[in-house]
Amino acid sequence: MRAARCGNPAQSPAGDRRGGPERSTSALPLGGIGFFWHGGAMSTIKPFLKWAGGKFRLLERILPELAGAGRYVEPFAGSAAVYLNTAAPEAVVNDVNADLIALYSHIQAEGEAFMAYAATFFTPKTNTEAAFYELRARFNAATAPRERAALLLYLNKHAYNGLIRYNARGGYNVPFGRYKAPQFPRDDMRRFWERTRQGHTVFTCRDFREVFAGVRAGDVVYCDPPYAPLSATANFTSYAGNVFGPKDQEELASLARRAYSQGATVVLSNHDTPQIRALYAGADILAFDVQRFISCKGQARGRAPELLAVYRAV
Ligand SMILES: C[S@@+](CC[C@H](N)C(=O)[O-])C[C@H]1O[C@@H](n2cnc3c(N)ncnc32)[C@H](O)[C@@H]1O
């Protein structure tokens, strides 16, 4: 474990790239089974959290690849942008960040009661530098999952860039964001709550390797791990105090191949680098550029090459 740093930006599509062996997503028919599609326009549900690497703006690229009638499994859920916009009746939504999963579980179990509690942290008095550092210290000292879950939401809306970043000792360490009037995301939370009550969704807090151990034939698995760096000097984001390194990338690729060979469809996002292409050599590759929105460094904003590796079970 080492200190957490800023990395994966929030993203939006910026065009297909040509010249590789990959296919272009723009030619794909949108509207496969299992996600919300109304009258030729995609009707999307916005996540209520800001999340580095969030895929809300890439849904049109990702969702058509997740067509299938099986159970939906998402080992690296983050803001759950993709899960929210799938309609699979049975879903497993996982993340290694325990506070995040506690937040989702409390919304699912308590609905309005949890929202009312979480909203108590959103007042003009709590949007000052002094109150922020007090609540950040309270979060770092808290042990009750419900309290930590509500404070995580407060931090996400009041901290710099909405970053969720922990140091090596597990302490949340993002500075005050100085937003004018952070809004409590009640409507988006309600839509999240509604989605969790359609069919059967299970939230789990495990390492991705354990999630893959439960993947079975017919499942549709979408993986959006912390990305491999684009350059040797680029940083990883530590979303939960852990570090996701090259060995993790290799193990993920190997588990994806095994799940595919056992009858699951597996779709993975990552940076488009020679190393990642080598890891997913047997998959169908869709490449495109994305616009970055969140970054520690201003110069790291801009376009970045990204890919989807698709192992589609027939
Ligand atoms: C790129 S983000 C996912 C973003 C998400 N697709 C969205 O739209 O918001 C990667 C996520 O992987 C989680 N993660 C990191 N290491 C993990 C591990 N070993 N097992 C499971 N989840 C992990 C992080 O906590 C983070 O939320």
The ligand as an ORCA input file, in Angstrom:
! r2SCAN-3c Opt
* xyz 0 1
  C     -12.477      3.585    -12.861
  S     -13.307      3.371    -11.331
  C     -14.863      2.750    -11.853
  C     -15.736      3.856    -12.369
  C     -17.147      3.424    -12.717
  N     -17.224      2.611    -13.924
  C     -18.057      4.630    -12.890
  O     -18.687      4.805    -13.938
  O     -18.111      5.445    -11.949
  C     -12.513      1.952    -10.649
  C     -13.127      1.428     -9.352
  O     -12.441      0.221     -9.008
  C     -12.413      0.099     -7.589
  N     -11.317     -0.838     -7.262
  C      -9.982     -0.577     -7.172
  N      -9.290     -1.704     -6.907
  C     -10.211     -2.709     -6.817
  C     -10.131     -4.109     -6.562
  N      -8.945     -4.698     -6.324
  N     -11.267     -4.845     -6.564
  C     -12.482     -4.247     -6.769
  N     -12.635     -2.911     -7.003
  C     -11.508     -2.156     -7.030
  C     -12.206      1.527     -7.110
  O     -12.630      1.701     -5.777
  C     -13.003      2.336     -8.141
  O     -14.284      2.671     -7.672
*
